[in-house]
């Protein structure tokens, strides 16, 4: 099995989430950041890549 580092698809490699309604951060990333899901919080760290913009992908 091979591993490679690739751009995070959730934040598009920026490290900041804007996947929620109207470009705000999604509820999952808001919860991961310890913020109450208000729906209007902008650009918290991505909960998938932990703000790095990159994830580890396993290739077979």
Residue pairs with C-beta under 8 A, 6 or more apart in sequence:
1 58
1 59
1 60
2 58
2 59
2 60
3 56
3 57
3 58
3 59
4 56
4 57
4 59
5 54
5 55
5 56
5 57
6 54
6 55
6 56
6 57
7 13
7 53
7 54
7 55
8 15
8 46
8 48
8 49
8 52
8 53
8 54
8 55
9 55
10 17
10 19
10 29
10 46
10 47
10 48
10 49
11 17
11 18
11 19
11 46
11 48
11 49
11 53
13 53
13 54
14 46
14 53
15 45
15 46
15 49
15 51
15 52
15 53
16 25
16 43
16 44
16 45
16 46
16 51
17 25
17 26
17 29
17 43
17 44
17 45
17 46
17 47
18 24
18 25
18 42
18 43
19 25
19 26
19 29
20 26
20 27
20 29
20 30
20 39
21 39
23 42
24 39
24 40
24 41
24 42
25 33
25 41
25 42
25 43
25 44
27 37
27 39
28 47
29 44
29 45
29 46
29 47
29 48
30 36
30 37
30 38
30 41
30 44
31 37
31 47
32 44
32 45
32 47
33 44
33 45
33 47
35 41
35 44
45 51
46 53
48 55
49 55
